[in-house]
């Protein structure tokens, strides 16, 4: 297609790029496209942000919205504004998925995950490594696994267990010892069993069976001593 034909439909380069971005977004073939696939579990949708692009898509081009924002740096530009809207939408989609998982601060965690995804996409483009996202995926898994989830608090409350976490700069962790020592003592007792001190069992059900045996043994000794 010649430039003359293009400019017959689009008066400026801005209009052409904007139309391309909108068409790309409508196809779902973008970084955040996987986030709306309802047949995929929430956590897997988030981690899919870090999957490599389909084979045969060389060269690695990174996120088209980031590329467009760099090409049109003026925040008031229509292309830049649309790229910003897509990035904000990406945060909202991730925040909704994180909230679905039960996170207490979904927006904060969503910003962290999206920052990882955008950074991984940019580095993949610069380095020419399509699977560079594997590094960010490992960090994302740690963030998701260590997030503050409401369902864990409800699970503890249903069993009459009160959670208590030291507040940074307010409560030193040393003051929690009188409340935490029961758990630490129990873990120490279990670690004293050779079969549990080092993981010999491949199947988790076998390992849990030995944990039960160790608990029975510990309780028997305590009751008969």
DAPEHU-V302946 format. One record per residue. N is the residue number from 1. RES is the residue in one small letter. SS is DSSP state (hx for helix, st for strand, lp for the rest). PHI is phi in radians with two decimals (* if undefined). OMEGA is omega in degrees with one decimal (* if undefined). Layout:
n=N res=RES ss=SS phi=PHI omega=OMEGA
n=N res=RES ss=SS phi=PHI omega=OMEGA
This chain:
n=1 res=x ss=lp phi=* omega=-178.1
n=2 res=x ss=lp phi=-1.41 omega=177.9
n=3 res=x ss=hx phi=-1.10 omega=-179.1
n=4 res=x ss=hx phi=-1.08 omega=178.4
n=5 res=x ss=hx phi=-1.16 omega=179.1
n=6 res=x ss=hx phi=-1.06 omega=-176.5
n=7 res=x ss=hx phi=-1.29 omega=172.5
n=8 res=x ss=hx phi=-1.28 omega=179.5
n=9 res=x ss=hx phi=-1.80 omega=-178.4
n=10 res=x ss=lp phi=-2.25 omega=-174.6
n=11 res=x ss=lp phi=-1.23 omega=-177.0
n=12 res=x ss=lp phi=-2.34 omega=176.0
n=13 res=x ss=hx phi=-1.10 omega=179.4
n=14 res=x ss=hx phi=-1.00 omega=-179.5
n=15 res=x ss=hx phi=-1.11 omega=179.4
n=16 res=x ss=hx phi=-1.12 omega=-179.6
n=17 res=x ss=hx phi=-1.13 omega=-179.6
n=18 res=x ss=hx phi=-1.09 omega=178.1
n=19 res=x ss=hx phi=-1.10 omega=178.6
n=20 res=x ss=hx phi=-1.12 omega=-179.6
n=21 res=x ss=hx phi=-1.11 omega=179.6
n=22 res=x ss=hx phi=-1.14 omega=177.7
n=23 res=x ss=hx phi=-1.14 omega=178.8
n=24 res=x ss=hx phi=-1.11 omega=179.7
n=25 res=x ss=hx phi=-1.15 omega=-178.4
n=26 res=x ss=hx phi=-1.20 omega=-179.3
n=27 res=x ss=hx phi=-1.39 omega=-177.4
n=28 res=x ss=lp phi=1.44 omega=-179.3
n=29 res=x ss=lp phi=-1.56 omega=178.6
n=30 res=x ss=lp phi=-2.24 omega=-176.1
n=31 res=x ss=lp phi=-1.02 omega=-177.5
n=32 res=x ss=lp phi=-1.58 omega=-177.5
n=33 res=x ss=hx phi=-1.06 omega=-178.0
n=34 res=x ss=hx phi=-1.22 omega=-174.8
n=35 res=x ss=hx phi=-1.20 omega=-177.3
n=36 res=x ss=hx phi=-1.80 omega=178.9
n=37 res=x ss=lp phi=-1.45 omega=-171.7
n=38 res=x ss=lp phi=-1.17 omega=179.7
n=39 res=x ss=lp phi=-1.34 omega=-179.4
n=40 res=x ss=lp phi=-1.76 omega=177.7
n=41 res=x ss=lp phi=-0.99 omega=-173.9
n=42 res=x ss=hx phi=-0.98 omega=-177.1
n=43 res=x ss=hx phi=-1.13 omega=-179.5
n=44 res=x ss=hx phi=-1.17 omega=177.1
n=45 res=x ss=hx phi=-1.12 omega=178.8
n=46 res=x ss=hx phi=-1.15 omega=-178.3
n=47 res=x ss=hx phi=-1.20 omega=178.4
n=48 res=x ss=hx phi=-1.17 omega=175.6
n=49 res=x ss=hx phi=-1.05 omega=-174.2
n=50 res=x ss=hx phi=-1.83 omega=177.7
n=51 res=x ss=lp phi=-1.26 omega=177.3
n=52 res=x ss=lp phi=-1.19 omega=178.4
n=53 res=x ss=lp phi=-1.15 omega=179.0
n=54 res=x ss=lp phi=-0.99 omega=179.7
n=55 res=x ss=lp phi=-1.07 omega=178.6
n=56 res=x ss=lp phi=1.54 omega=-179.3
n=57 res=x ss=lp phi=-1.80 omega=178.3
n=58 res=x ss=lp phi=-1.11 omega=-3.2
n=59 res=x ss=lp phi=-1.39 omega=179.4
n=60 res=x ss=lp phi=-1.25 omega=-174.4
n=61 res=x ss=lp phi=-1.94 omega=179.7
n=62 res=x ss=lp phi=1.29 omega=-178.6
n=63 res=x ss=lp phi=-1.45 omega=-178.6
n=64 res=x ss=hx phi=-1.14 omega=-179.7
n=65 res=x ss=hx phi=-1.28 omega=174.5
n=66 res=x ss=hx phi=-1.14 omega=178.5
n=67 res=x ss=hx phi=-1.04 omega=-179.1
n=68 res=x ss=hx phi=-1.18 omega=179.4
n=69 res=x ss=hx phi=-1.13 omega=177.0
n=70 res=x ss=hx phi=-1.22 omega=-179.3
n=71 res=x ss=hx phi=-1.19 omega=179.5
n=72 res=x ss=lp phi=-2.14 omega=-171.4
n=73 res=x ss=lp phi=-1.25 omega=-178.9
n=74 res=x ss=lp phi=-1.18 omega=-178.8
n=75 res=x ss=lp phi=-1.02 omega=-178.9
n=76 res=x ss=lp phi=-1.49 omega=-179.4
n=77 res=x ss=lp phi=-1.16 omega=-176.9
n=78 res=x ss=hx phi=-1.09 omega=179.4
n=79 res=x ss=hx phi=-1.15 omega=179.2
n=80 res=x ss=hx phi=-1.08 omega=-179.8
n=81 res=x ss=hx phi=-1.10 omega=179.5
n=82 res=x ss=hx phi=-1.18 omega=177.4
n=83 res=x ss=hx phi=-1.08 omega=178.5
n=84 res=x ss=hx phi=-1.12 omega=178.0
n=85 res=x ss=hx phi=-1.04 omega=-179.8
n=86 res=x ss=hx phi=-1.17 omega=179.1
n=87 res=x ss=hx phi=-1.21 omega=176.9
n=88 res=x ss=hx phi=-1.18 omega=176.2
n=89 res=x ss=hx phi=-1.10 omega=178.8
n=90 res=x ss=hx phi=-1.05 omega=178.0
n=91 res=x ss=hx phi=-1.10 omega=-179.1
n=92 res=x ss=hx phi=-1.12 omega=179.5
n=93 res=x ss=hx phi=-1.11 omega=179.2
n=94 res=x ss=hx phi=-1.17 omega=179.0
n=95 res=x ss=hx phi=-1.06 omega=177.9
n=96 res=x ss=hx phi=-1.10 omega=179.7
n=97 res=x ss=hx phi=-1.20 omega=179.0
n=98 res=x ss=hx phi=-1.16 omega=176.5
n=99 res=x ss=hx phi=-1.12 omega=176.7
n=100 res=x ss=hx phi=-1.09 omega=177.8
n=101 res=x ss=hx phi=-1.34 omega=177.6
n=102 res=x ss=lp phi=1.77 omega=-179.4
n=103 res=x ss=st phi=-1.21 omega=-178.1
n=104 res=x ss=lp phi=-1.34 omega=180.0
n=105 res=x ss=lp phi=-2.20 omega=-173.2
n=106 res=x ss=hx phi=-1.11 omega=-177.4
n=107 res=x ss=hx phi=-1.16 omega=179.5
n=108 res=x ss=hx phi=-1.10 omega=179.9
n=109 res=x ss=hx phi=-1.15 omega=179.3
n=110 res=x ss=hx phi=-1.10 omega=178.0
n=111 res=x ss=hx phi=-1.07 omega=179.5
n=112 res=x ss=hx phi=-1.14 omega=-178.8
n=113 res=x ss=hx phi=-1.19 omega=179.6
n=114 res=x ss=hx phi=-1.17 omega=176.4
n=115 res=x ss=hx phi=-1.07 omega=176.3
n=116 res=x ss=hx phi=-1.08 omega=-177.6
n=117 res=x ss=hx phi=-1.12 omega=179.8
n=118 res=x ss=hx phi=-1.14 omega=179.5
n=119 res=x ss=hx phi=-1.12 omega=179.3
n=120 res=x ss=hx phi=-1.14 omega=179.2
n=121 res=x ss=hx phi=-1.12 omega=-179.9
n=122 res=x ss=hx phi=-1.19 omega=179.7
n=123 res=x ss=hx phi=-1.19 omega=177.1
n=124 res=x ss=hx phi=-1.06 omega=179.5
n=125 res=x ss=hx phi=-1.20 omega=-177.4
n=126 res=x ss=hx phi=-1.14 omega=-176.8
n=127 res=x ss=hx phi=-1.50 omega=-178.6
n=128 res=x ss=lp phi=1.25 omega=-179.6
n=129 res=x ss=lp phi=-1.94 omega=-176.0
n=130 res=x ss=lp phi=-1.11 omega=-176.8
n=131 res=x ss=lp phi=-1.70 omega=-179.1
n=132 res=x ss=lp phi=-1.10 omega=-178.2
n=133 res=x ss=hx phi=-1.08 omega=-179.4
n=134 res=x ss=hx phi=-1.07 omega=179.1
n=135 res=x ss=hx phi=-1.20 omega=178.9
n=136 res=x ss=hx phi=-1.20 omega=179.2
n=137 res=x ss=hx phi=-1.08 omega=178.3
n=138 res=x ss=hx phi=-1.07 omega=178.1
n=139 res=x ss=hx phi=-1.18 omega=179.5
n=140 res=x ss=hx phi=-1.13 omega=178.3
n=141 res=x ss=hx phi=-1.09 omega=177.8
n=142 res=x ss=hx phi=-1.14 omega=178.8
n=143 res=x ss=hx phi=-1.07 omega=-178.7
n=144 res=x ss=hx phi=-1.19 omega=-177.6
n=145 res=x ss=hx phi=-1.25 omega=-175.9
n=146 res=x ss=lp phi=-1.85 omega=178.1
n=147 res=x ss=lp phi=-1.23 omega=-179.6
n=148 res=x ss=lp phi=-1.56 omega=-174.4
n=149 res=x ss=st phi=-1.86 omega=179.3
n=150 res=x ss=hx phi=-1.15 omega=-175.0
n=151 res=x ss=hx phi=-1.15 omega=176.5
n=152 res=x ss=hx phi=-1.24 omega=177.2
n=153 res=x ss=hx phi=-1.14 omega=178.7
n=154 res=x ss=hx phi=-1.13 omega=179.4
n=155 res=x ss=hx phi=-1.11 omega=178.1
n=156 res=x ss=hx phi=-1.16 omega=-178.5
n=157 res=x ss=hx phi=-1.09 omega=180.0
n=158 res=x ss=hx phi=-1.11 omega=179.5
n=159 res=x ss=lp phi=-1.86 omega=176.7
n=160 res=x ss=lp phi=1.26 omega=-178.9
n=161 res=x ss=lp phi=-1.83 omega=177.4
n=162 res=x ss=lp phi=-1.64 omega=176.8
n=163 res=x ss=lp phi=-1.50 omega=177.9
n=164 res=x ss=lp phi=-2.58 omega=-178.6
n=165 res=x ss=lp phi=-2.14 omega=179.8
n=166 res=x ss=lp phi=-1.10 omega=177.0
n=167 res=x ss=lp phi=-1.50 omega=-175.0
n=168 res=x ss=lp phi=-1.04 omega=178.6
n=169 res=x ss=lp phi=1.40 omega=-179.0
n=170 res=x ss=lp phi=-2.04 omega=-179.0
n=171 res=x ss=lp phi=-2.09 omega=176.3
n=172 res=x ss=lp phi=-1.21 omega=-178.1
n=173 res=x ss=hx phi=-1.09 omega=-179.0
n=174 res=x ss=hx phi=-1.14 omega=-178.8
n=175 res=x ss=hx phi=-1.36 omega=-179.2
n=176 res=x ss=hx phi=-1.57 omega=-175.7
n=177 res=x ss=hx phi=-1.01 omega=-177.5
n=178 res=x ss=hx phi=-1.17 omega=178.4
n=179 res=x ss=hx phi=-1.72 omega=-173.7
n=180 res=x ss=hx phi=-1.67 omega=-169.7
n=181 res=x ss=hx phi=-1.14 omega=179.8
n=182 res=x ss=hx phi=-1.09 omega=179.8
n=183 res=x ss=hx phi=-1.16 omega=-179.4
n=184 res=x ss=hx phi=-1.11 omega=178.7
n=185 res=x ss=hx phi=-1.13 omega=179.6
n=186 res=x ss=hx phi=-1.10 omega=177.7
n=187 res=x ss=hx phi=-1.09 omega=178.8
n=188 res=x ss=hx phi=-1.15 omega=177.7
n=189 res=x ss=hx phi=-1.06 omega=-179.1
n=190 res=x ss=hx phi=-1.15 omega=179.6
n=191 res=x ss=hx phi=-1.18 omega=177.8
n=192 res=x ss=lp phi=-1.29 omega=177.4
n=193 res=x ss=lp phi=-1.53 omega=-172.7
n=194 res=x ss=hx phi=-1.01 omega=-177.0
n=195 res=x ss=hx phi=-1.20 omega=-178.5
n=196 res=x ss=hx phi=-1.78 omega=-178.6
n=197 res=x ss=hx phi=-1.09 omega=174.5
n=198 res=x ss=lp phi=-2.19 omega=-175.5
n=199 res=x ss=lp phi=-1.32 omega=177.6
n=200 res=x ss=lp phi=-1.66 omega=-173.2
n=201 res=x ss=lp phi=-1.47 omega=177.4
n=202 res=x ss=lp phi=-1.46 omega=-178.0
n=203 res=x ss=lp phi=-1.57 omega=-177.7
n=204 res=x ss=hx phi=-1.08 omega=-179.9
n=205 res=x ss=hx phi=-1.15 omega=176.4
n=206 res=x ss=hx phi=-1.19 omega=179.7
n=207 res=x ss=hx phi=-1.09 omega=179.0
n=208 res=x ss=hx phi=-1.11 omega=177.4
n=209 res=x ss=hx phi=-1.11 omega=178.0
n=210 res=x ss=hx phi=-1.21 omega=174.4
n=211 res=x ss=hx phi=-1.10 omega=177.5
n=212 res=x ss=hx phi=-1.10 omega=177.8
n=213 res=x ss=hx phi=-1.09 omega=179.5
n=214 res=x ss=hx phi=-1.12 omega=178.9
n=215 res=x ss=hx phi=-1.12 omega=177.0
n=216 res=x ss=hx phi=-1.09 omega=-179.6
n=217 res=x ss=hx phi=-1.13 omega=179.4
n=218 res=x ss=hx phi=-1.14 omega=179.6
n=219 res=x ss=hx phi=-1.12 omega=178.8
n=220 res=x ss=hx phi=-1.06 omega=179.9
n=221 res=x ss=hx phi=-1.15 omega=-179.7
n=222 res=x ss=hx phi=-1.18 omega=-177.6
n=223 res=x ss=hx phi=-1.36 omega=-176.5
n=224 res=x ss=hx phi=-1.74 omega=-179.1
n=225 res=x ss=lp phi=-1.45 omega=*
